Amino acid sequence: MSRGAQWGRERGAVLFIALIVLVAMSLAGIALIRGVDTSNLIAGNLAFKQNAIHGGDWGIEEARTWLQSQAAVALDADSAALGYFAAMQTGADFTGTDPSRPDFAWDVNSFDAGADPAGNQVRYVIHRMCETAGPSGTVNCVRTTSGGTADSTKAGADYTGRPLPTTTQIYYRVTARVTGPRNTVSYVQVMVN
């Protein structure tokens, strides 16, 4: 076999190997670009979710401010238009993730607090933690009691000071739903008294 024929075969083999390496490098580059794009999408979605949680905090503060401005008698009855219920609702699913319970009707039974400073839509609902509506002294409610009694050292049984006053407060559950860009939905729920 002549030297020229052997040389031609080797050049063809090198070209074939170079093409395979080029295709492999192209596939690796495409995979790297897709990985970076996916990472950017995940980071963006996490930023939207975090922003929505901040909107939930804003909604909770709006609900707490409303709750503090109400007279105790006004809190004995439902006010669905304002997102307030004088009894706890245990059967509804607030997040829509439990197929065994009906979803809570956010559009009807909550208060539209408007847009938070970031532009997210915020709705909230307040439930008084009582079995039924009615005057808080006559219905069974979840309460906290603070202060002393006449026969405790806190109350002054061993000291010359006056007993601390006893105060009873009812708990309220506040749930905020925040809807943001890219179909972001967050829920924030707190108990206040």
Long-range contacts (C-beta under 8 A, 24 or more apart in sequence): 44-182, 45-182, 45-184, 48-180, 48-181, 48-182, 48-184, 49-184, 49-186, 51-118, 51-120, 51-180, 51-184, 52-120, 52-178, 52-179, 52-180, 52-184, 52-185, 52-186, 53-178, 53-186, 53-188, 54-116, 54-118, 55-116, 55-118, 55-120, 55-122, 55-176, 55-178, 55-180, 55-186, 56-122, 56-176, 56-177, 56-178, 56-186, 56-187, 56-188, 57-176, 57-188, 58-113, 58-116, 58-117, 58-122, 59-113, 59-116, 59-122, 59-123, 59-124, 59-176, 59-177, 59-178, 59-188, 60-124, 60-174, 60-176, 60-188, 60-190, 62-113, 62-122, 62-124, 63-111, 63-113, 63-124, 63-126, 63-174, 63-176, 64-174, 64-192, 66-111, 66-126, 67-126, 67-172, 67-174, 67-192, 72-136, 73-135, 75-128, 75-136, 76-133, 76-134, 76-135, 76-136, 77-133, 78-133, 80-108, 80-109, 81-111, 82-111, 83-109, 83-110, 83-111, 83-123, 83-124, 83-125, 83-126, 84-111, 84-125, 84-126, 84-128, 85-109, 85-125, 85-126, 85-127, 85-128, 85-133, 86-128, 86-130, 86-132, 86-133, 86-134, 87-127, 87-128, 87-130, 87-131, 87-132, 87-133, 87-139, 88-127, 88-128, 88-129, 88-130, 88-131, 88-173, 89-127, 94-175, 94-177, 94-187, 94-189, 95-187, 106-177, 110-177, 113-176, 116-178, 118-180, 119-180, 119-181, 120-178, 120-179, 120-180, 120-184, 121-178, 121-179, 121-180, 122-176, 122-177, 122-178, 123-176, 123-177, 123-179, 124-174, 124-175, 124-176, 124-177, 125-174, 125-175, 126-172, 126-173, 126-174, 127-172, 127-173, 127-175, 128-170, 128-171, 128-172, 129-170, 129-171, 129-172, 129-173, 129-191, 130-170, 136-170, 141-170, 141-171, 142-170, 142-171, 143-168, 143-169, 143-170, 143-171, 144-168, 144-169, 144-171, 144-193, 145-169, 169-193
